[in-house]
Amino acid sequence: MRMDIKDESLEEYEKLADISINLTTDLGQTTLSTKEVLNLKKGSIIDLQKPAGESVEIFINNKIVGKGEVMVYEENLAVRINEILDADSIIKYFKKEPK
């Protein structure tokens, strides 16, 4: 997937184009007691406390950049992007100093 970046930004960030970044999504979360964890076995179901069909967040380097829906693509789980920040906004994340 290639994102088009304004010409002035492209020259400045051209060297970043091939750098790998960590993209993650969050399917949901829950809290379990120690007893519940110790009782888990093959076939157990963990309720992630998120309604089916609700959007999942898309993160780049732990910063939210969009939302999407979980789907099956060629026998794998995937996320179809429904909302995403523009390329210039994503590039700004690379310029920020970590806290």
Beta strands, then each sheet from edge to edge (+ up, - down):
strand 1: 23-26
strand 2: 56-60
strand 3: 63-73
strand 4: 76-84
sheet 1: 1+ 2- 3+ 4-
end
